[in-house]
């Protein structure tokens, strides 16, 4: 399940290995809980990285206003970085609050 397989294919594989149906269901429940925990941990990581990306243009603007010089091209790039950070925070929130939403590969 870590690599994004469907629960049905994992269940079929477990049963093909000679595991009885009741034991296979217990194993599947354990695998689902482990995957959800891993997806939530990935969500927390995405939120932390995204928050830092959002903070970059804000910090630059504050420092630039104190110094008195704002480089507009750099500010534009940092704003794009901040928007990418917003996207990562949204994805991280989805991972935390709906860990079974997608079946992305977690092996990376």
N, CA, C and O atoms as CSV, one atom per row, in Angstrom:
chain,resi,resn,atom,element,x,y,z
A,1,UNK,N,N,0.816,-1.191,0.000
A,1,UNK,CA,C,0.000,0.000,0.000
A,1,UNK,C,C,0.857,1.250,0.000
A,1,UNK,O,O,0.389,2.326,-0.372
A,2,UNK,N,N,2.107,1.117,0.414
A,2,UNK,CA,C,3.006,2.263,0.436
A,2,UNK,C,C,3.239,2.810,-0.958
A,2,UNK,O,O,3.478,4.006,-1.125
A,3,UNK,N,N,3.173,1.948,-1.960
A,3,UNK,CA,C,3.464,2.386,-3.324
A,3,UNK,C,C,2.223,2.814,-4.071
A,3,UNK,O,O,2.289,3.077,-5.272
A,4,UNK,N,N,1.095,2.892,-3.395
A,4,UNK,CA,C,-0.106,3.404,-4.019
A,4,UNK,C,C,-1.013,2.357,-4.637
A,4,UNK,O,O,-1.920,2.701,-5.395
A,5,UNK,N,N,-0.786,1.077,-4.328
A,5,UNK,CA,C,-1.682,0.046,-4.860
A,5,UNK,C,C,-3.058,0.174,-4.228
A,5,UNK,O,O,-3.212,0.747,-3.149
A,6,UNK,N,N,-4.041,-0.361,-4.906
A,6,UNK,CA,C,-5.394,-0.341,-4.360
A,6,UNK,C,C,-5.496,-1.380,-3.238
A,6,UNK,O,O,-4.801,-2.395,-3.264
A,7,UNK,N,N,-6.362,-1.124,-2.256
A,7,UNK,CA,C,-6.534,-2.098,-1.176
A,7,UNK,C,C,-6.980,-3.472,-1.682
A,7,UNK,O,O,-6.624,-4.495,-1.098
A,8,UNK,N,N,-7.754,-3.495,-2.759
A,8,UNK,CA,C,-8.221,-4.762,-3.303
A,8,UNK,C,C,-7.060,-5.613,-3.814
A,8,UNK,O,O,-7.012,-6.818,-3.568
A,9,UNK,N,N,-6.116,-4.974,-4.533
A,9,UNK,CA,C,-4.977,-5.732,-5.058
A,9,UNK,C,C,-4.073,-6.210,-3.935
A,9,UNK,O,O,-3.510,-7.302,-4.016
A,10,UNK,N,N,-3.925,-5.405,-2.889
A,10,UNK,CA,C,-3.115,-5.825,-1.746
A,10,UNK,C,C,-3.790,-6.993,-1.029
A,10,UNK,O,O,-3.125,-7.945,-0.620
A,11,UNK,N,N,-5.111,-6.914,-0.879
A,11,UNK,CA,C,-5.865,-7.992,-0.230
A,11,UNK,C,C,-5.730,-9.283,-1.037
A,11,UNK,O,O,-5.540,-10.356,-0.464
A,12,UNK,N,N,-5.827,-9.182,-2.352
A,12,UNK,CA,C,-5.677,-10.361,-3.209
A,12,UNK,C,C,-4.285,-10.959,-3.060
A,12,UNK,O,O,-4.136,-12.178,-2.970
A,13,UNK,N,N,-3.265,-10.105,-3.034
A,13,UNK,CA,C,-1.887,-10.583,-2.887
A,13,UNK,C,C,-1.704,-11.287,-1.548
A,13,UNK,O,O,-1.089,-12.352,-1.487
A,14,UNK,N,N,-2.233,-10.699,-0.473
A,14,UNK,CA,C,-2.102,-11.313,0.852
A,14,UNK,C,C,-2.761,-12.690,0.868
A,14,UNK,O,O,-2.209,-13.640,1.423
A,15,UNK,N,N,-3.924,-12.795,0.268
A,15,UNK,CA,C,-4.627,-14.083,0.253
A,15,UNK,C,C,-3.918,-15.096,-0.642
A,15,UNK,O,O,-3.949,-16.294,-0.358
A,16,UNK,N,N,-3.287,-14.642,-1.705
A,16,UNK,CA,C,-2.525,-15.552,-2.558
A,16,UNK,C,C,-1.310,-16.119,-1.835
A,16,UNK,O,O,-0.800,-17.176,-2.207
A,17,UNK,N,N,-0.848,-15.424,-0.809
A,17,UNK,CA,C,0.291,-15.901,-0.030
A,17,UNK,C,C,-0.115,-16.929,1.019
A,17,UNK,O,O,0.725,-17.393,1.790
A,18,UNK,N,N,-1.401,-17.289,1.055
A,18,UNK,CA,C,-1.867,-18.327,1.956
A,18,UNK,C,C,-2.416,-17.817,3.277
A,18,UNK,O,O,-2.644,-18.614,4.188
A,19,UNK,N,N,-2.632,-16.525,3.409
A,19,UNK,CA,C,-3.178,-15.952,4.637
A,19,UNK,C,C,-4.701,-16.068,4.575
A,19,UNK,O,O,-5.315,-15.769,3.550
A,20,UNK,N,N,-5.296,-16.503,5.674
A,20,UNK,CA,C,-6.753,-16.641,5.720
A,20,UNK,C,C,-7.418,-15.271,5.662
A,20,UNK,O,O,-6.793,-14.252,5.958
A,21,UNK,N,N,-8.696,-15.258,5.276
A,21,UNK,CA,C,-9.426,-14.006,5.059
A,21,UNK,C,C,-9.495,-13.148,6.322
A,21,UNK,O,O,-9.320,-11.932,6.248
A,22,UNK,N,N,-9.746,-13.761,7.475
A,22,UNK,CA,C,-9.851,-12.988,8.720
A,22,UNK,C,C,-8.510,-12.346,9.067
A,22,UNK,O,O,-8.456,-11.182,9.462
A,23,UNK,N,N,-7.428,-13.113,8.918
A,23,UNK,CA,C,-6.095,-12.561,9.198
A,23,UNK,C,C,-5.719,-11.494,8.174
A,23,UNK,O,O,-5.068,-10.504,8.507
A,24,UNK,N,N,-6.132,-11.703,6.929
A,24,UNK,CA,C,-5.844,-10.725,5.883
A,24,UNK,C,C,-6.546,-9.395,6.171
A,24,UNK,O,O,-5.980,-8.329,5.930
A,25,UNK,N,N,-7.770,-9.457,6.682
A,25,UNK,CA,C,-8.491,-8.222,7.031
A,25,UNK,C,C,-7.786,-7.477,8.157
A,25,UNK,O,O,-7.709,-6.249,8.139
A,26,UNK,N,N,-7.272,-8.217,9.139
A,26,UNK,CA,C,-6.529,-7.590,10.234
A,26,UNK,C,C,-5.259,-6.934,9.697
A,26,UNK,O,O,-4.907,-5.820,10.085
A,27,UNK,N,N,-4.578,-7.647,8.794
A,27,UNK,CA,C,-3.364,-7.077,8.200
A,27,UNK,C,C,-3.684,-5.829,7.385
A,27,UNK,O,O,-2.948,-4.843,7.435
A,28,UNK,N,N,-4.786,-5.873,6.632
A,28,UNK,CA,C,-5.174,-4.716,5.827
A,28,UNK,C,C,-5.498,-3.514,6.700
A,28,UNK,O,O,-5.135,-2.386,6.365
A,29,UNK,N,N,-6.174,-3.747,7.812
A,29,UNK,CA,C,-6.492,-2.654,8.734
A,29,UNK,C,C,-5.215,-2.026,9.268
A,29,UNK,O,O,-5.097,-0.803,9.354
A,30,UNK,N,N,-4.257,-2.880,9.628
A,30,UNK,CA,C,-2.978,-2.384,10.122
A,30,UNK,C,C,-2.237,-1.595,9.041
A,30,UNK,O,O,-1.662,-0.542,9.318
A,31,UNK,N,N,-2.253,-2.108,7.812
A,31,UNK,CA,C,-1.591,-1.410,6.707
A,31,UNK,C,C,-2.241,-0.064,6.410
A,31,UNK,O,O,-1.548,0.914,6.129
A,32,UNK,N,N,-3.574,-0.011,6.473
A,32,UNK,CA,C,-4.280,1.254,6.232
A,32,UNK,C,C,-3.929,2.286,7.292
A,32,UNK,O,O,-3.724,3.459,6.977
A,33,UNK,N,N,-3.857,1.854,8.554
A,33,UNK,CA,C,-3.504,2.785,9.635
A,33,UNK,C,C,-2.074,3.286,9.477
A,33,UNK,O,O,-1.797,4.466,9.693
A,34,UNK,N,N,-1.166,2.385,9.099
A,34,UNK,CA,C,0.228,2.787,8.907
A,34,UNK,C,C,0.354,3.768,7.745
A,34,UNK,O,O,1.087,4.753,7.839
A,35,UNK,N,N,-0.352,3.506,6.663
A,35,UNK,CA,C,-0.316,4.413,5.509
A,35,UNK,C,C,-0.888,5.783,5.871
A,35,UNK,O,O,-0.334,6.811,5.483
A,36,UNK,N,N,-2.002,5.795,6.618
A,36,UNK,CA,C,-2.597,7.073,7.028
A,36,UNK,C,C,-1.624,7.868,7.894
A,36,UNK,O,O,-1.520,9.087,7.752
A,37,UNK,N,N,-0.912,7.186,8.789
A,37,UNK,CA,C,0.076,7.879,9.630
A,37,UNK,C,C,1.205,8.453,8.783
A,37,UNK,O,O,1.666,9.566,9.036
A,38,UNK,N,N,1.654,7.700,7.776
A,38,UNK,CA,C,2.717,8.194,6.897
A,38,UNK,C,C,2.247,9.375,6.053
A,38,UNK,O,O,3.002,10.324,5.837
A,39,UNK,N,N,1.000,9.321,5.575
A,39,UNK,CA,C,0.460,10.424,4.775
A,39,UNK,C,C,0.331,11.671,5.644
A,39,UNK,O,O,0.635,12.774,5.191
A,40,UNK,N,N,-0.115,11.508,6.883
A,40,UNK,CA,C,-0.217,12.666,7.785
A,40,UNK,C,C,1.151,13.268,8.076
A,40,UNK,O,O,1.291,14.491,8.121
A,41,UNK,N,N,2.160,12.426,8.272
A,41,UNK,CA,C,3.522,12.935,8.504
A,41,UNK,C,C,4.014,13.717,7.289
A,41,UNK,O,O,4.650,14.760,7.436
A,42,UNK,N,N,3.719,13.214,6.091
A,42,UNK,CA,C,4.075,13.937,4.866
A,42,UNK,C,C,3.337,15.269,4.794
A,42,UNK,O,O,3.892,16.266,4.331
A,43,UNK,N,N,2.083,15.287,5.251
A,43,UNK,CA,C,1.304,16.524,5.272
A,43,UNK,C,C,1.916,17.564,6.195
A,43,UNK,O,O,1.964,18.748,5.860
A,44,UNK,N,N,2.381,17.124,7.351
A,44,UNK,CA,C,3.033,18.051,8.285
A,44,UNK,C,C,4.301,18.621,7.666
A,44,UNK,O,O,4.590,19.810,7.805
A,45,UNK,N,N,5.058,17.762,6.977
A,45,UNK,CA,C,6.286,18.225,6.313
A,45,UNK,C,C,5.952,19.259,5.245
A,45,UNK,O,O,6.635,20.277,5.130
A,46,UNK,N,N,4.893,18.999,4.456
A,46,UNK,CA,C,4.495,19.950,3.408
A,46,UNK,C,C,4.063,21.283,4.016
A,46,UNK,O,O,4.384,22.340,3.474
A,47,UNK,N,N,3.349,21.245,5.119
A,47,UNK,CA,C,2.906,22.490,5.763
A,47,UNK,C,C,4.090,23.288,6.264
A,47,UNK,O,O,4.115,24.510,6.120
A,48,UNK,N,N,5.074,22.621,6.851
A,48,UNK,CA,C,6.262,23.334,7.349
A,48,UNK,C,C,7.038,23.980,6.204
A,48,UNK,O,O,7.425,25.146,6.294
A,49,UNK,N,N,7.263,23.234,5.140
A,49,UNK,CA,C,7.995,23.785,3.991
A,49,UNK,C,C,7.192,24.909,3.344
A,49,UNK,O,O,7.744,25.956,3.007
A,50,UNK,N,N,5.895,24.694,3.171
A,50,UNK,CA,C,5.043,25.718,2.571
A,50,UNK,C,C,4.999,26.991,3.401
A,50,UNK,O,O,4.994,28.092,2.851
A,51,UNK,N,N,4.966,26.848,4.714
A,51,UNK,CA,C,4.953,28.028,5.586
A,51,UNK,C,C,6.229,28.841,5.439
A,51,UNK,O,O,6.194,30.071,5.425
A,52,UNK,N,N,7.359,28.146,5.331
A,52,UNK,CA,C,8.625,28.856,5.122
A,52,UNK,C,C,8.625,29.567,3.766
A,52,UNK,O,O,9.141,30.678,3.641
A,53,UNK,N,N,8.049,28.926,2.766
A,53,UNK,CA,C,7.982,29.545,1.437
A,53,UNK,C,C,7.068,30.768,1.454
A,53,UNK,O,O,7.338,31.754,0.768
A,54,UNK,N,N,6.001,30.709,2.226
A,54,UNK,CA,C,5.098,31.855,2.349
A,54,UNK,C,C,5.774,32.991,3.099
A,54,UNK,O,O,5.562,34.162,2.782
A,55,UNK,N,N,6.581,32.652,4.085
A,55,UNK,CA,C,7.233,33.673,4.902
A,55,UNK,C,C,8.346,34.415,4.153
A,55,UNK,O,O,8.674,35.549,4.502
A,56,UNK,N,N,8.925,33.785,3.129
A,56,UNK,CA,C,10.054,34.400,2.423
A,56,UNK,C,C,9.720,35.767,1.821
A,56,UNK,O,O,10.466,36.711,2.080
A,57,UNK,N,N,8.650,35.939,1.037
A,57,UNK,CA,C,8.386,37.272,0.488
A,57,UNK,C,C,7.996,38.289,1.565
A,57,UNK,O,O,8.288,39.478,1.435
A,58,UNK,N,N,7.343,37.822,2.619
A,58,UNK,CA,C,6.964,38.733,3.706
A,58,UNK,C,C,8.217,39.249,4.410
A,58,UNK,O,O,8.346,40.444,4.676
A,59,UNK,N,N,9.138,38.330,4.708
A,59,UNK,CA,C,10.384,38.727,5.377
A,59,UNK,C,C,11.197,39.663,4.481
A,59,UNK,O,O,11.756,40.652,4.955
A,60,UNK,N,N,11.263,39.348,3.187
A,60,UNK,CA,C,12.012,40.206,2.277
A,60,UNK,C,C,11.409,41.602,2.216
A,60,UNK,O,O,12.140,42.593,2.216
A,61,UNK,N,N,10.093,41.690,2.163
A,61,UNK,CA,C,9.433,42.995,2.094
A,61,UNK,C,C,9.717,43.813,3.349
A,61,UNK,O,O,9.999,45.008,3.263
A,62,UNK,N,N,9.646,43.181,4.497
A,62,UNK,CA,C,9.916,43.900,5.752
A,62,UNK,C,C,11.354,44.399,5.780
A,62,UNK,O,O,11.601,45.559,6.109
A,63,UNK,N,N,12.305,43.532,5.437
A,63,UNK,CA,C,13.717,43.935,5.434
A,63,UNK,C,C,13.954,45.024,4.397
A,63,UNK,O,O,14.687,45.977,4.660
A,64,UNK,N,N,13.348,44.895,3.229
A,64,UNK,CA,C,13.537,45.899,2.173
A,64,UNK,C,C,12.974,47.254,2.574
A,64,UNK,O,O,13.575,48.290,2.288
A,65,UNK,N,N,11.820,47.248,3.235
A,65,UNK,CA,C,11.246,48.523,3.671
A,65,UNK,C,C,12.085,49.177,4.758
A,65,UNK,O,O,12.170,50.404,4.814
A,66,UNK,N,N,12.707,48.378,5.627
A,66,UNK,CA,C,13.593,48.931,6.659
A,66,UNK,C,C,14.835,49.533,6.002
A,66,UNK,O,O,15.277,50.620,6.376
A,67,UNK,N,N,15.390,48.828,5.031
A,67,UNK,CA,C,16.578,49.325,4.337
A,67,UNK,C,C,16.223,50.485,3.415
A,67,UNK,O,O,16.996,51.432,3.270
A,68,UNK,N,N,15.053,50.407,2.796
A,68,UNK,CA,C,14.620,51.478,1.901
A,68,UNK,C,C,14.767,51.160,0.433
A,68,UNK,O,O,14.549,52.029,-0.411
A,69,UNK,N,N,15.135,49.922,0.106
A,69,UNK,CA,C,15.309,49.529,-1.293
A,69,UNK,C,C,14.561,48.219,-1.520
A,69,UNK,O,O,14.806,47.222,-0.839
A,70,UNK,N,N,13.639,48.238,-2.495
A,70,UNK,CA,C,12.897,47.020,-2.839
A,70,UNK,C,C,13.230,46.666,-4.281
A,70,UNK,O,O,12.929,47.433,-5.195
A,71,UNK,N,N,13.843,45.521,-4.486
A,71,UNK,CA,C,14.140,45.051,-5.831
A,71,UNK,C,C,12.901,44.323,-6.345
A,71,UNK,O,O,12.545,43.262,-5.833
A,72,UNK,N,N,12.256,44.883,-7.339
A,72,UNK,CA,C,10.961,44.390,-7.784
A,72,UNK,C,C,11.036,43.009,-8.438
A,72,UNK,O,O,10.129,42.196,-8.256
A,73,UNK,N,N,12.090,42.733,-9.189
A,73,UNK,CA,C,12.211,41.419,-9.816
A,73,UNK,C,C,12.373,40.332,-8.753
A,73,UNK,O,O,11.763,39.267,-8.848
A,74,UNK,N,N,13.183,40.602,-7.760
A,74,UNK,CA,C,13.359,39.648,-6.674
A,74,UNK,C,C,12.056,39.475,-5.899
A,74,UNK,O,O,11.704,38.365,-5.499
A,75,UNK,N,N,11.351,40.574,-5.694
A,75,UNK,CA,C,10.075,40.504,-4.989
A,75,UNK,C,C,9.067,39.668,-5.780
A,75,UNK,O,O,8.306,38.899,-5.192
A,76,UNK,N,N,9.054,39.811,-7.102
A,76,UNK,CA,C,8.143,39.028,-7.940
A,76,UNK,C,C,8.455,37.539,-7.845
A,76,UNK,O,O,7.544,36.717,-7.746
A,77,UNK,N,N,9.734,37.193,-7.875
A,77,UNK,CA,C,10.128,35.786,-7.749
A,77,UNK,C,C,9.726,35.247,-6.375
A,77,UNK,O,O,9.236,34.123,-6.263
A,78,UNK,N,N,9.932,36.044,-5.341
A,78,UNK,CA,C,9.566,35.604,-3.998
A,78,UNK,C,C,8.051,35.485,-3.824
A,78,UNK,O,O,7.580,34.636,-3.067
A,79,UNK,N,N,7.296,36.321,-4.512
A,79,UNK,CA,C,5.832,36.196,-4.460
A,79,UNK,C,C,5.403,34.879,-5.113
A,79,UNK,O,O,4.514,34.197,-4.604
A,80,UNK,N,N,6.031,34.520,-6.238
A,80,UNK,CA,C,5.739,33.232,-6.864
A,80,UNK,C,C,6.093,32.077,-5.927
A,80,UNK,O,O,5.362,31.091,-5.838
A,81,UNK,N,N,7.220,32.212,-5.233
A,81,UNK,CA,C,7.611,31.205,-4.245
A,81,UNK,C,C,6.567,31.116,-3.137
A,81,UNK,O,O,6.231,30.019,-2.690
A,82,UNK,N,N,6.059,32.244,-2.697
A,82,UNK,CA,C,5.019,32.262,-1.671
A,82,UNK,C,C,3.734,31.613,-2.142
A,82,UNK,O,O,3.071,30.924,-1.366
A,83,UNK,N,N,3.367,31.819,-3.407
A,83,UNK,CA,C,2.170,31.176,-3.958
A,83,UNK,C,C,2.347,29.660,-4.041
A,83,UNK,O,O,1.409,28.904,-3.785
A,84,UNK,N,N,3.547,29.224,-4.397
A,84,UNK,CA,C,3.846,27.800,-4.400
A,84,UNK,C,C,3.740,27.252,-2.975
A,84,UNK,O,O,3.273,26.133,-2.767
A,85,UNK,N,N,4.175,28.047,-2.002
A,85,UNK,CA,C,4.049,27.658,-0.600
A,85,UNK,C,C,2.595,27.503,-0.179
A,85,UNK,O,O,2.256,26.589,0.572
A,86,UNK,N,N,1.739,28.392,-0.661
A,86,UNK,CA,C,0.297,28.260,-0.360
A,86,UNK,C,C,-0.218,26.930,-0.901
A,86,UNK,O,O,-0.987,26.241,-0.231
A,87,UNK,N,N,0.204,26.569,-2.115
A,87,UNK,CA,C,-0.205,25.310,-2.722
A,87,UNK,C,C,0.263,24.118,-1.867
A,87,UNK,O,O,-0.480,23.155,-1.675
A,88,UNK,N,N,1.503,24.196,-1.358
A,88,UNK,CA,C,2.019,23.114,-0.521
A,88,UNK,C,C,1.256,23.031,0.794
A,88,UNK,O,O,0.987,21.929,1.274
A,89,UNK,N,N,0.905,24.157,1.385
A,89,UNK,CA,C,0.144,24.144,2.639
A,89,UNK,C,C,-1.236,23.529,2.400
A,89,UNK,O,O,-1.709,22.745,3.223
A,90,UNK,N,N,-1.881,23.869,1.298
A,90,UNK,CA,C,-3.184,23.286,0.991
A,90,UNK,C,C,-3.060,21.768,0.816
A,90,UNK,O,O,-3.881,21.012,1.337
A,91,UNK,N,N,-2.050,21.333,0.094
A,91,UNK,CA,C,-1.820,19.896,-0.082
A,91,UNK,C,C,-1.521,19.203,1.242
A,91,UNK,O,O,-1.983,18.088,1.481
A,92,UNK,N,N,-0.754,19.860,2.096
A,92,UNK,CA,C,-0.461,19.289,3.411
A,92,UNK,C,C,-1.702,19.167,4.272
A,92,UNK,O,O,-1.870,18.180,4.988
A,93,UNK,N,N,-2.566,20.159,4.210
A,93,UNK,CA,C,-3.830,20.091,4.968
A,93,UNK,C,C,-4.704,18.951,4.467
A,93,UNK,O,O,-5.343,18.258,5.259
A,94,UNK,N,N,-4.733,18.757,3.159
A,94,UNK,CA,C,-5.497,17.632,2.609
A,94,UNK,C,C,-4.915,16.313,3.105
A,94,UNK,O,O,-5.658,15.403,3.472
A,95,UNK,N,N,-3.587,16.209,3.118
A,95,UNK,CA,C,-2.957,14.988,3.611
A,95,UNK,C,C,-3.284,14.732,5.080
A,95,UNK,O,O,-3.476,13.583,5.479
A,96,UNK,N,N,-3.349,15.775,5.876
A,96,UNK,CA,C,-3.610,15.594,7.305
A,96,UNK,C,C,-5.070,15.245,7.561
A,96,UNK,O,O,-5.366,14.323,8.321
A,97,UNK,N,N,-5.977,15.974,6.934
A,97,UNK,CA,C,-7.392,15.807,7.247
A,97,UNK,C,C,-8.083,14.723,6.421
A,97,UNK,O,O,-9.150,14.248,6.811
A,98,UNK,N,N,-7.504,14.323,5.297
A,98,UNK,CA,C,-8.084,13.255,4.471
A,98,UNK,C,C,-6.957,12.356,3.952
A,98,UNK,O,O,-6.659,12.368,2.758
A,99,UNK,N,N,-6.329,11.575,4.842
A,99,UNK,CA,C,-5.163,10.791,4.424
A,99,UNK,C,C,-5.481,9.702,3.403
A,99,UNK,O,O,-4.571,9.219,2.729
A,100,UNK,N,N,-6.724,9.309,3.271
A,100,UNK,CA,C,-7.080,8.267,2.313
A,100,UNK,C,C,-7.631,8.861,1.019
A,100,UNK,O,O,-8.199,8.136,0.202
A,101,UNK,N,N,-7.471,10.166,0.823
A,101,UNK,CA,C,-8.022,10.855,-0.347
A,101,UNK,C,C,-7.394,10.361,-1.646
A,101,UNK,O,O,-8.109,10.055,-2.600
A,102,UNK,N,N,-6.089,10.280,-1.693
A,102,UNK,CA,C,-5.396,9.856,-2.903
A,102,UNK,C,C,-4.628,8.572,-2.653
A,102,UNK,O,O,-4.586,8.074,-1.528
A,103,UNK,N,N,-4.029,8.045,-3.686
A,103,UNK,CA,C,-3.191,6.864,-3.504
A,103,UNK,C,C,-1.836,7.126,-4.138
A,103,UNK,O,O,-1.401,6.420,-5.047
A,104,UNK,N,N,-1.178,8.169,-3.626
A,104,UNK,CA,C,0.129,8.535,-4.138
A,104,UNK,C,C,1.196,7.617,-3.553
A,104,UNK,O,O,0.988,6.992,-2.513
A,105,UNK,N,N,2.318,7.545,-4.218
A,105,UNK,CA,C,3.428,6.710,-3.801
A,105,UNK,C,C,4.159,7.374,-2.639
A,105,UNK,O,O,4.595,8.519,-2.757
A,106,UNK,N,N,4.296,6.671,-1.522
A,106,UNK,CA,C,4.963,7.222,-0.346
A,106,UNK,C,C,6.387,6.717,-0.191
A,106,UNK,O,O,7.043,7.041,0.799
A,107,UNK,N,N,6.881,5.937,-1.136
A,107,UNK,CA,C,8.181,5.303,-0.996
A,107,UNK,C,C,9.348,6.242,-1.248
A,107,UNK,O,O,10.496,5.839,-1.062
A,108,UNK,N,N,9.106,7.450,-1.657
A,108,UNK,CA,C,10.186,8.375,-2.017
A,108,UNK,C,C,10.885,8.908,-0.823
A,108,UNK,O,O,11.819,9.699,-0.956
